[in-house]
Amino acid sequence: MKLTLTQRLSIVFALLLLICSGTSAWLQLRSNDMHEQEVVQGVSRGLAEHIASRTQLMDEQGPMPGAVQRLFGQLMMVNPSVEVYLLDTEGRILEHALGPELLKRDSVDLAPIHRLLRGDMLPILGDDPRSADGRKVFSVAPLIVNGHDKGYIYVVLLSEAHDRFAARGITDAALMTTLWSIALVALLCLIAGLIAFTWITRPLRTLTEEVRRFDIDAEPVAPVAKEKKTSRNDNDEIAVLDSAFTQMMARLSEQWRRLRRQDQERREMIANVSHDLRTPLASIHGYLETLLLKDVSLTQEERRRYLGIALDQSSKVGALARSLFELVRLEQGFIRLEPETFSLTDLVQDVFQKFELTAETKHIALNAAFSPNVPPVHADLALIERALTNLIDNAIRHTPEGGEVEVAIVPDGDDAVHVTVRDTGSGIPAELRDGLFERPFNISGARREGGLGLRIVYRILQLHGSVLRLLDSEQGAMFEFQLPTRKDRDAS
């Protein structure tokens, strides 16, 4: 049978309460018995001494015949619960008023006698001559005859007759009263405990229901609910667990949505790459097939033109493949920074030289706007060159003839350099700016969107602890980023 946590706690609590109640009943009865013994022994402590001083029970020859029997008879008339014994100095029983068949031992231990005579804490139990292993409270006094110790008067204060009557009384009244009292207290404690467990585990049951209803595809936890949970007592472990679970649900939901978004982006990227590969591959295949089928009829000039087109399309495929491979290495963490100190202005001039011919062909001006005294930067030279190359190439490709591409470098305080790359092209529509560097790209589309080049630049700058941003511009597109000038600004 499967039990809930509240039921298991209730059963364990009931068992512990039953054990504690039984132990309490035994301790209470034991305490009452010890209290009675202490009272009886304290009140009757001087009884043996009184007998020794008023009654002659022993002379020089030993116990006086019949003296103990007469004394026992007199005491039985006054207090039937006492028994008198005459002991020698070794604790052996010399005289008593019992029948021989009732005596179970012939001596008693002297250690309790000495403790009582010293005045130790009561109750002190001594051997019961009528029991082989029983112990009773007693009164004792030494017997001195002509200045010599002859033994002891040993008086058992609670005889077997008292025990039989006391046992019947406990069974009939005291025990029942005690048990009923403890049972009532236990019942009240059980009811209070069940109510307390129900109240204490209520937040846990609520949390359990939240776990059961948790849907990773659902909307994130509402801000009001988060604020309510975080405002609870931090010392309440269940409240802390509830708050932690709420935060975990929000994180899992967000991470799951991010994974789904990334998976969707991956699918769209594969579809876009496949589309962009299909066009140049189809062109290469078509021109090669034309060369094969019409080899005899083609002129040398046509053959060279067809081969040039196929070679150009092949270069596009190779460049796309290399960009994809580079992006994968960046996103999977296969590339590690190798920072060094170099002049960023010299690097921009070197990159400009790569595009001089292309810019001249399209009549595009390449301008550099450098502030005086630009400090050297500390970064990975090869990766920053790749980033600048991608940005400038992207700007030239989307700038019409007669346009302009400008790279500006301005110191940003003492520990950074601010870089902007601006063109006078078509710009990027406002609806495409959100997630420009994360969204799947379109290379050959009619509109200008984020492509492989921008994503590679974005990842490179992330490695340097910087961010690529798209700024508002009156014409064209303007990208900006920062680079550190000191080693302590390097990204880890």
Secondary structure by P-SEA (a helix, b strand, c coil): ccccaaaaaaaaaaaaaaaaaaaaaaaaaaaaaaaaaaaaaaaacaaaaaaaaccccccccccccaaaaaaaaaaaaccccbbbbbbccccccccccccccccccccccaaaaaaaaaccccccccccccccbbbbbbbbbbbbcccccccccccccccaaaaaaaaaaaaccaaaaaaaaaaaaaaaaaaaaaaaaaaaaaaaaaaaaaaaacccccccccaaaaaaaaacccccaaaaaaaaaaaaaaaaaaaaaaaaaaaaaaaaaaaaaaaaaaaaaaaaaaaaaaaaaacccccaaaaaaaaaaaaaaaaaaaaaaaaaaaaaaaaacccccbbbbbbaaaaaaaaaaaaaaaaaaabbbbbbbcccccccccccaaaaaaaaaaaaaaaaaaccccbbbbbbbbbccccbbbbbbbbccccccccccccccccccccccccccccaaaaaaaaaaaaacbbbbbbbbccccccccccccccccccc
